[in-house]
Amino acid sequence: MASDVWIEQLWIPDSLDGPDAADFLAAVEVGRKVRMQTWGSDDLAYAPQEKLLELADPYERQVILVAKVDGEIVGAADIALPLADDLDLAEVTLDILPEFQGQGVGRQLLEAAEHFARDEGRHRILIDTNHPGASLTDGAAEQLVPGSGFGFVPLGSREVEFARLTGYTLQHIEQFSACALPLDSMLVAELETEAEEANAGRYRLHHWTDRCPDQWLEAVAALENRAGEDGVPGVEAADMVFDGGILREAEDATIAQGRRTVVTAVEHLASGTLVGLTTISVLALRPDVVFQDDTVVLQEHRGNKLGLLIKVANMERLSEQFPDARVLYTWNAPDNRYLLKVNQQLGFTTAGVTGIWEKELPDFGPSVS
């Protein structure tokens, strides 16, 4: 057990240049070292400036608690409090330096995060555990299947044991996959031909970067709302109903964070409506590492390989606009078999899984500090 663990809220500096930025930089470095330990690279780690930009998200309040031992930051709990919907929810990302894991630091830090969330009126806490592909290949290892019934995490892992001992229940799994960029030109030609033969000229693609054209703004909002209603795997029905104004505000917030957004949509020519959409996000300071956001195709238009069509086209546009992009990461629900098949065709390989765990906190009233 680590002795004399001191937990405090992290001061967020105005910039990274001043003397008051040292703790912030140390906390971000903890996250980088943990991701290096888990994935073998820091592709999924925030650069300090990127994290500073993210903390200005108008749709989510973020508070960071840090654990110090002998004055040095050895752990961080990033608490995300949604502000637009899910107002009972707090999402906690817990990072402990490898050399301090298994010494009780994580448990103390998580308890402090739970107390903070409860004082903010949040009673539903989500945490995640991350498991690289190599940890999933032991066929003899015991598996823990989530409540959704799809996917598993290795029961014997340290992260799983920690989540269970701290009272969390595994809710669902997200499959984490990676694809090297740019795509092979012959593969692109083959997949485009396959998709175009299936849709038989009944659809037209539209592209934009960062801002949706005015003519499609309300159509995109309607598409997002329908996606939630249709029960698209990986797309949850939100309490908030989208409209053009909300989408413009979201675009403004993304641009303010320095992020770029590459979008391909598909129009059904006979009705003149948008029936599918896919989006890739490019971070401000890491143009070499990009992230697939939602891919949506409306129920009545599935079976025409539109998901394949729009994803191939969008990945091609991404490589044209951002030639430094070398890898595209995505997370999918393991029951979304169609998109997983599309991703496999595109060259995605499974990098691991993320387990999403939930705990309901009782309402004890304000905590006494």
Backbone hydrogen bonds, N-H to C=O, Kabsch-Sander energy under -0.5 kcal/mol:
donor,donor_aa,acceptor,acceptor_aa,energy
2,A,103,Q,-2.1
6,W,4,D,-0.5
6,W,68,K,-2.8
7,I,5,V,-0.5
8,E,66,V,-2.1
10,L,64,I,-3.6
21,A,18,G,-1.5
22,A,19,P,-0.9
25,L,21,A,-2.7
26,A,22,A,-2.1
27,A,23,D,-2.5
28,V,24,F,-2.3
29,E,25,L,-1.9
30,V,26,A,-1.6
31,G,27,A,-1.6
32,R,28,V,-1.8
33,K,29,E,-2.4
34,V,30,V,-2.1
35,R,31,G,-2.0
36,M,32,R,-2.1
37,Q,33,K,-2.1
38,T,34,V,-2.2
39,W,35,R,-2.9
40,G,35,R,-0.6
40,G,36,M,-1.5
41,S,35,R,-0.7
45,A,42,D,-1.7
51,K,47,A,-2.4
52,L,48,P,-2.2
53,L,49,Q,-2.2
54,E,50,E,-2.2
55,L,51,K,-1.6
56,A,53,L,-1.5
57,D,54,E,-1.8
60,E,57,D,-1.1
61,R,81,L,-2.6
63,V,79,I,-2.4
65,L,63,V,-0.5
65,L,77,A,-2.5
66,V,8,E,-3.0
67,A,75,G,-2.3
68,K,6,W,-3.3
69,V,72,E,-2.4
70,D,4,D,-0.6
72,E,69,V,-1.8
74,V,67,A,-3.0
75,G,67,A,-1.2
76,A,95,D,-2.8
77,A,65,L,-3.0
78,D,76,A,-0.5
78,D,93,T,-2.7
79,I,63,V,-3.4
79,I,77,A,-0.7
80,A,78,D,-0.6
80,A,91,E,-3.0
81,L,61,R,-3.2
81,L,79,I,-0.5
83,L,59,Y,-2.5
84,A,59,Y,-0.7
89,L,86,D,-2.0
90,A,124,R,-2.3
91,E,80,A,-2.4
92,V,90,A,-0.5
92,V,126,L,-3.1
93,T,78,D,-2.4
93,T,91,E,-0.5
94,L,92,V,-0.6
95,D,76,A,-2.9
95,D,93,T,-0.5
97,L,74,V,-3.0
100,F,97,L,-2.2
101,Q,97,L,-0.5
101,Q,98,P,-1.2
103,Q,100,F,-1.0
105,V,100,F,-0.5
108,Q,104,G,-1.9
109,L,105,V,-2.5
110,L,106,G,-2.6
111,E,107,R,-2.3
112,A,108,Q,-2.0
113,A,109,L,-2.1
114,E,110,L,-2.6
115,H,111,E,-2.3
116,F,112,A,-2.3
117,A,113,A,-2.6
118,R,114,E,-2.6
119,D,115,H,-2.2
120,E,116,F,-1.1
121,G,118,R,-1.9
122,R,117,A,-2.7
123,H,88,D,-1.4
124,R,88,D,-2.5
125,I,123,H,-0.6
125,I,359,K,-2.8
126,L,90,A,-2.4
127,I,357,W,-1.9
129,T,355,G,-2.0
131,H,353,V,-2.7
133,G,351,A,-2.6
135,S,132,P,-1.8
136,L,133,G,-1.9
137,T,134,A,-0.7
139,G,137,T,-1.1
141,A,138,D,-1.3
144,L,153,V,-2.8
145,V,143,Q,-0.6
147,G,170,L,-1.5
148,S,171,Q,-1.5
149,G,146,P,-1.6
153,V,144,L,-1.9
155,L,142,E,-2.2
156,G,142,E,-0.5
157,S,154,P,-1.6
161,E,157,S,-2.3
162,F,158,R,-2.2
163,A,159,E,-2.4
164,R,160,V,-2.3
165,L,161,E,-2.5
166,T,162,F,-1.7
167,G,164,R,-1.6
168,Y,163,A,-2.5
169,T,358,E,-2.5
171,Q,356,I,-2.9
172,H,356,I,-1.3
174,E,354,T,-2.5
175,Q,332,N,-3.6
176,F,352,G,-2.6
177,S,175,Q,-0.5
177,S,330,T,-2.8
178,A,349,T,-2.4
179,C,328,L,-1.9
181,L,326,R,-2.4
188,V,184,D,-2.4
189,A,185,S,-2.2
190,E,186,M,-2.2
191,L,187,L,-2.6
192,E,188,V,-2.7
193,T,189,A,-2.1
194,E,190,E,-2.3
195,A,191,L,-2.5
196,E,192,E,-2.6
197,E,193,T,-2.2
198,A,194,E,-1.4
199,N,195,A,-1.8
200,A,196,E,-1.3
201,G,196,E,-0.6
202,R,199,N,-2.2
204,R,267,E,-2.0
206,H,265,A,-2.7
208,W,263,V,-1.9
210,D,261,T,-3.1
211,R,209,T,-2.4
216,W,213,P,-1.7
217,L,213,P,-0.7
217,L,214,D,-1.0
220,V,216,W,-2.5
221,A,217,L,-2.0
222,A,218,E,-2.5
223,L,219,A,-2.1
224,E,220,V,-2.5
225,N,221,A,-2.2
226,R,222,A,-2.5
227,A,223,L,-2.2
228,G,224,E,-1.4
229,E,225,N,-1.7
230,D,226,R,-2.7
231,G,227,A,-0.5
231,G,228,G,-0.8
232,V,227,A,-1.8
235,V,232,V,-2.6
236,E,234,G,-0.6
247,L,243,D,-2.2
248,R,244,G,-2.3
249,E,245,G,-2.1
250,A,246,I,-2.3
251,E,247,L,-2.4
252,D,248,R,-2.5
253,A,249,E,-2.3
254,T,250,A,-2.2
255,I,251,E,-2.7
256,A,252,D,-2.4
257,Q,253,A,-1.1
258,G,255,I,-1.8
259,R,254,T,-2.0
260,R,282,V,-2.5
262,V,280,I,-2.8
263,V,208,W,-2.7
263,V,261,T,-0.5
264,T,278,T,-2.1
265,A,206,H,-3.1
266,V,276,G,-2.1
267,E,204,R,-3.3
268,H,273,T,-3.1
269,L,202,R,-2.0
269,L,267,E,-0.8
271,S,268,H,-0.6
272,G,268,H,-2.5
273,T,268,H,-0.8
275,V,266,V,-2.7
276,G,266,V,-1.0
277,L,296,V,-2.4
278,T,264,T,-2.0
279,T,294,D,-1.1
280,I,262,V,-2.4
281,S,291,F,-3.2
282,V,260,R,-2.7
283,L,286,R,-0.5
283,L,289,V,-0.7
289,V,286,R,-1.6
290,V,288,D,-0.5
290,V,327,V,-2.4
291,F,281,S,-2.4
292,Q,329,Y,-3.0
293,D,279,T,-3.1
296,V,277,L,-2.9
298,L,275,V,-2.8
301,H,298,L,-2.0
302,R,299,Q,-1.6
304,N,301,H,-0.7
309,L,305,K,-2.1
310,I,306,L,-2.8
311,K,307,G,-1.9
312,V,308,L,-2.4
313,A,309,L,-2.0
314,N,310,I,-2.3
315,M,311,K,-2.4
316,E,312,V,-2.0
317,R,313,A,-2.1
318,L,314,N,-2.4
319,S,315,M,-1.9
320,E,316,E,-1.6
321,Q,317,R,-2.5
322,F,318,L,-3.2
325,A,322,F,-2.1
326,R,288,D,-2.6
327,V,288,D,-1.5
328,L,179,C,-2.6
329,Y,290,V,-2.4
330,T,177,S,-2.2
332,N,175,Q,-2.2
336,N,333,A,-2.1
337,R,335,D,-1.9
340,L,336,N,-2.1
341,K,337,R,-2.1
342,V,338,Y,-2.5
343,N,339,L,-2.9
344,Q,340,L,-1.9
345,Q,341,K,-2.2
346,L,342,V,-1.8
347,G,343,N,-0.8
347,G,344,Q,-0.8
348,F,343,N,-2.8
349,T,178,A,-2.5
351,A,176,F,-3.0
352,G,176,F,-1.6
353,V,131,H,-2.4
354,T,174,E,-2.6
355,G,129,T,-3.0
356,I,172,H,-2.8
357,W,127,I,-3.0
357,W,355,G,-0.6
358,E,169,T,-2.5
359,K,125,I,-1.9
361,L,123,H,-3.8
361,L,359,K,-0.6
364,F,362,P,-1.0
369,S,367,S,-0.6
